[in-house]
């Protein structure tokens, strides 16, 4: 078995250095690490240890846009609609849409938006809610063109799905009323429409959800927002929806909001959290999740007063921090995280596509597991799965269907611990639901991956160290395990974890094990 310790040093240059170390050469070896893919993934890992961003620019979008909307899917940035610069001074949406490929640094036109009214040279949408399910993009509500393409209508019931693979649009059930300037987020197989304003431009605290597996049921009403706001931002993090900022009233009467509230689907409740340091609106598509922080870019602090601010919220500590601001004050553009960098494109009738490169100035030690395996109950309780390339997690009340995964790391070369994060790479193999799983402490480190089974597996702690959310998108998820790792580093220099689905969801969750050729589990020590 090989135990690898990888040191990652990222300074202003962004350079990375890797060191592989061998230990216990007499034991069975795991597959050698593939340094090139690992180097790439580590250099772009979404660590939170940055406050500085180096801003530059890349290929500009094909047209000037304002109040444009978009989202990131499979490493590409999609933008839709916005106001048509060629119609100025009239405020009329465009039906143009584009996709940006950061690797090729190119933009490409995609199918025009299907919204009605539509005609020669007009149509489209602005002020819509936009989200994605990992495969397709959804667009709900917004301002449409008027019947002759000379102005706009302040709301629509229309909801559309953009099918990326076919470059086509599919009409979905209408919203129950005409809405705009709200937010749309995908969570557990449903799209949630929240806030905004009605056709009379009055703020609403509405919260609706459409089950994508049961479209005939239409939009269902859920718990209302605590603070109704138009032009807000939102994000999904760790299985919850965060709704932030926005404004009361519009134009000259605008009063920007600092509010941050979080929606818990399990209890159907909204809870207020630490407010933004500075209230902002016009952030509909410029809120992103990077690592374990929610980042808000630009916006307006009052009517037509643009902001350079880049603010990061940490759900773990319920605190805000300011990052390097944008090099130009911007609002109503589209932000996205691509390959570990932050992009901000369009807004204020501009075509500039800004790229922000985080500046990491910390030292990380990345440990790979010495042992990892899953165990299974029932008639499989004596079986060992230590050579499998996956770590299986599943919970069921029926015997023989539950699996729990174990991981062990050596801390022999760790002298101090400031923070510790356990990362595992995987997905929900059964459906698109978001499942919350838990990481537990294991005090007994005597187990090995080649002998562990349900019958002899050590017990785990009764309280989870941390939880994380898994959906059908293959990616790394993280657990904060700082306190437990600190204690083990001061003790026997070994640390073991158990990963479980404490909710008995009966969903199969697959994660790469240390036997896998890529995206192995990692314990990241700062």
N, C-alpha and C positions, 0 to 999 in steps of 0.2 A: 504494500500500500504506500502511495506517495502522499505526503502532506505538503501542500504548497502554501507558502506565505508570499503574498504579493504586496510590495510597498508601492503606493501611488503618491508621487510628489507632483503637484500641479501648481506652478507659480505663474507669474505674469505671462510667460511664454506659452503656457499650456502644454509644455513637454511632459512626457510620462516616462518613468523608469520602472522596470519590473525585475524582480529577483525570485528565482525558483529555488526551493530548498528541499532536500530529500531527507527522509527520516524513516527509521524502522525498515531498512531495506530487505530484511528477511521475510517480511510479511507479504501477502499477495498484493500486487500493485493495482491501483486504479488506473484508468486510461490516462495517458499523458495529456496535460493541458495543451490546447492549441493556442499558442501565444498571439498570433495575429488577430483572430476574432476577439480574444479576451482583451487584448490591448485596445482594440477599437471600442468595445463596450465599456471598459473602465474609463477611458478618456471622455466618454460622453455620459457617464452615470449622473443621475439627477441628485447629486449631493446638495444639502442645504447650506454647506459651508462657503457661501459667497455672499458678499454684500456689494461687490463691484461688478459692473458689466461694461464691457467695451463695445460701444455702438458704432456700427458702420452701415453700409448699404449694399444691397445686391440688386439683381435685375428688377427694374420697376414694372409695375403692373401695366397691362396694355392700355388702360384708360384711366382718366382721373375720376375718383369716386368720393362720395361723402355719404355718411349713414349706410355704409356697406356692411354686410354680414358674412360670416364664414365659419369654418371649422376645419380641424385636422383629422384626416382619416388615412391610415396606412402610410404615414410618413409624407403626405402631401397636403398642401393648404388649398382649400376650396373657398372661393368668394362668390357672393351672389348679390346682384342688384345694386342698390344704392341710388342716389340721385343722378340723373343724366346731365352731365356737364353741358351737353349740346342744347339742352332746353333752358338753360339759365337766361333770364332771371326767374323763369317759372320753376316751381319745385315739382318735378315729375320724375318718377322712378324709371330706371332702365331695366331691361330684361336680360342684359348681358351677364354671363357667368364665366369664371375662369378657374384653372387649377395651376398651382405653382409646384414645381419639382425642385427641391433644394439641392439635390445631387447634380442634376443637369443645369441648375440655375436658369430655368426656362418657365415661361407661362404658356398655357394653351387654352384656347376657347373650348368651352363645353356647351351642351345644349342650352338654348335660351330658356329663361324662366317661363312657366306656362300660365301665370296668373292672368286673370281677366279683371277689368277690360284690357283688351290688347288689340293692336293694329299695326299698320306699317310704321315702324320706327318708334313705337311706344308699347308699354306694358310693364311687366315686372313688379318688383316689390322693394320696399325699404321699411325700416322700423319693425322688422319681423323677429320672431324667436327662431333660433336655429340650434339644432343639436344633432348628434349622430349616435348610432348603436354599434359602432365598430366596423360596419359594412356599408351602410347607407346614411344619407343626411335627410333631416326632417326640417320643414319650414312651416311655421304656423303664424297666422295673423299678419299684421303689418299694414302699411299704407300702399294702396294700389294706385294706378293711374285713373284719372276720370275717363269718361267714355270717348273723348276726342284727343286725349293725350296732351292736354294743355295744362293740367294741374294734377292734384292728388285727392284721394279719399282717405279720411283719417281712421280707417279700420276695415278689416275684412274677416269673414269666417273661414276663408280658404286655408286648407292644410294640405301640404304636398310632401311626398317622399321622392328624393332624387336617388335613383338607382345607379350607383357608380359603375357597376359592371356593364350595364347596357346603355348608359348615358341617356336615360329617359326619366320622365316624371310620372308618378302615380298619384291620383287624387285620393285623399283619405277623408274620413268623416269630418264634416265642418265643425268648427267651434260653435257653441250654443249662441254666441252673440259676436258681433263684429268687435275685434280687439286689435290693439297695436301697442308698440313700445314696451312689451313685456318680455319675459324670458321663457325659454324652452329647454328642458333638460331630460335626458334619458336615464332611467333608473329601474332596474329589475323588470325589463320587458315593457315598461310603460314610458310614454313621453308626458312630461308635466309642463303645463302652461301656467305661468305665475305673473301676477301684477300687470303693470302697464296702465293703459287708459282705454275707455270705450269710445264709441264713434263721436261722442260729444266732447272728447278730450278730457273727460273727468277721470281722475285716478281711481283705480280699483284694486282691491286686495284679493282678487279672485285667484283660486288655485284649482286647476282642472287636470285630470289625467286620462289618457287614452291607452287602453291595454292593446298592444299591437298584436296579441294572439287572439283577441276577441273584439274585432273592430265593430261588429254589429251592436255591441253594447254602448258604443258612442262614448262621449266624454263624461266622466264622473266627477262630481264636486268633492273636493277634499278640504282639509283645514285651511282657513283663510290666512293670509299673511298678517303679521302683527302690524306692519307699516306699509300701506299701499304706496307704490312709487312707480313712476314712469322712467324710461331710459336707464334701468338699473343694469347690473351685471350678475352673473351667477356661475357656479361651478359645482361639480359632483366630486366629493372626496370621501373615501373610505365608507361608501354606501350611504352617504347623506348629501342633501342638496343645500348649498350655501347661497343665500340671496343677499346682495349687498348694494348699498348706495342707491342711486336714482334720484328722483326729484319729486317734490310736490308742485303741481301746476306746471305750466310750460311758458316758453319764450320769456318776455319781460317779467313775468310773475314767478319765475322759477325760484324754488328754494331747494338747493341740493341737500341730500340726506347722507348721514354718516352710518346709518343703520347696517348692521350685519346680523342676520338670523339664519338658523339652521333648521332643516326639516328632517325629522326622524320618521321614516315610513312605518316602523313597527308600532309607534304610538300615535301616528297621525297628528303630530304637534310641531309647532314652530317655537324655537327658543332664541331669545336675543343673546348675542355674544358681544365681545369687545368691539365698539364702533370703530370705523375708519378714522385715522387722525384728521383727515380733511375730507369733507363730503364731496362727492363727485357723481355726475351723471354722464350720459353718452359713453357708457362703457359696455354696451350690449354684447359686443364680440371681442372685448379686449381684457377678459379675465381668463387666466390660464392656471393649470395645476402643474407645478414642477417640484419633483421630490415630494416632500411632505408639507409644502407651502402653497397657498393660493396667492397668485400675484395679479395685481391690478395695474394696468398700464394706461397712462394718459387720462383723458376725460375732460369734463368742464367743471370748474369749481363754482361757477355761477353762469348766467346766460351769456354765451359767446366768449367766456373767459377760459382759454384753453390751458391745459396743465401738462407739465413734463413729468409729473410724479410717477414713480414706479414703486408700489407699496406691496409688501409681502406679509401675509397673515399666516401664523402657525397655529393650526387647530390643537396641537398637543399642549401648547402653553397659553392659548387664547391671547396672543400678543401680536402686535404689528411692528414691522421694521421697514425703514426706507432703504431702497437700493439705488444704484446709480440712475439718475433720471434720464429720460429720453433726450436726445440732443436737440430736439425741436418739440415744442408744445403741440400736442395732437389730441384729437377726439374723434369718436365715431369711426375708427378704423377697425381692422381685424388683427388679432394677435394669435400666435400659436407657438408651440414648442416643437421643433423639428431637429432631430439628431443632437439633442442636448443644448440647443441654442434657442433664443427667443426672437421671434419675428414680429414686426408690426408693420402692416401695409395699409395704404390708402388713408381715407379720412380727410375732411376739410378740402375736398376737391384736389387731392394730391395723388400721384401715382407711385411715390417713393416707397420702397420696400426696405425697411430697416432690419438689420440683423444684430442682435445683442449676444455677445459671447461672454458667459460668466467667467469671472476671474477667481480661481480657487487658489488659496494660499495656505492650505492646511496639509498636513501629512496624514494619510490614511494607511492603515495596515489591513489588507484584505485577506482573510483566512478562508481556506476551503476545508470542508469537513474531513476529519479523520475517519469517521464512520457515519453512515446514514442508511436507513431502511424503514419500511413500513411493516406493520403487523396487522393481522386480520383475526377476527374472533370466530366463534362457532366451531365448525368442524375443521377450520383452517388454523386453529389456535396454535398448533405445533409447527406450522410451516414457517420457513425462513425466506425472506425476499430481499436479502442483502445485496444480491447481484443485479437486481432490476435497475433499469435506467430511469425509472420514475419513482417518485414518492407519492403514494396514493392516500388521499384523505376523503373519508366518507363516514357519515353517521346515520345509523338506522336503529330502530327499536327491534328489528328482526335479526335473529342470530345468524351470523355468517356474512353479514353485509357491511359491517363497520370496519374501517381501516383508520389507523393512526400512524403518523410518521415521526421518527426520531432522528435527531442530528446531534453529533458531538464534534467539538472543536478543541484543539490544544491551544492553550494560552501561554505555553512555556517561554516564549520570547517576548511576551507583552510586559512592559515595565510599568505602564500607567494606562488608565482608561478615562477619557473624558466623556465620550459617547460610544454607544455600541448599537449597531443595527443588524438584524438578521434579515437577509434577502433570499427569497426563493422564487423561481421562475415557473409560471404555470398558468392554468386557466380552468374554467368551468367546462367540462367535457360534455355536459348533458344539454344545456340550454343557455339562454342569454341572461338569466337571472344573476344578480349580484349576491354573493354569499359571504357572510362574515365568518371568518375563521379565527381561532385563538392560538396563541403561542404560550406554552406553559413551561415552568422550570422543571428540571429533573435533577435531583440531588445525587442520585446513584449513577456514577460514571463507569461502572464496571462492565457494562454491556458492550458487545461488538456487533458490527453489521452482519457478520457471517454466522452468528449464533442466536441473535435476538428473535423472539417469536412472541405471540400474545401470551403464551404460558409463562415466559420468564422475563417479560419486559418490565422495567422499573416503573413505579408509579410516578405520576406527575403531580405538581402542586395543585392546590384546590382553586386558586385564583389565577386568572390569566395574567401574564406579564403585559400583553398587548394584543390588539386585534387588528385585522386588516381585511380588505374587501377583495373578492375575486369575481371576475365575470368571464365572458367567453373570449376576451382578448388576451392573447398570450403576452405576458409581460412579467417583470419583476414586481413583487409586492414586498413591503417592508414591515418589520416589527421593531419597536423600540425596546431593547432588552438591556439598557444601560446598567440599571441598578443590580440586576442579577449577575451580569458579566463582571462588574466591579467586585462583587463579593467573591466570585469564583477565582478571579485573578489574584485576589489576596489570600486564597486558600490553596486548593490542590492543583490549580492551573489547568483544570479541565472544566468544560462547560457543556451541558447537554440540554436539549430542548425537545418538547413534544408538540406537534402541530395537530390540532383537532378541530372538527366542526362541532361546536357545543350545542348547535341548534337542532340537531337531528333532522337535517333537511333532506336526507336521502339523495343528495346530489354528488356525483362523482367529480372530484377535483384532482387534476394531474399536475405534478410538479417535477421538474428535472432533478434527478439525484446526482451525486458525485460520480456515478458511473457514466453519466451522459457526456457526449462529446462537447457540448456547449452549454452555456447559461447555467453553470453549476450553482448550487447554494453558496452563499457568501456570508461571512460574519465580518462586518466592517467596523474597525476600531479607530477612533480618533483620539 
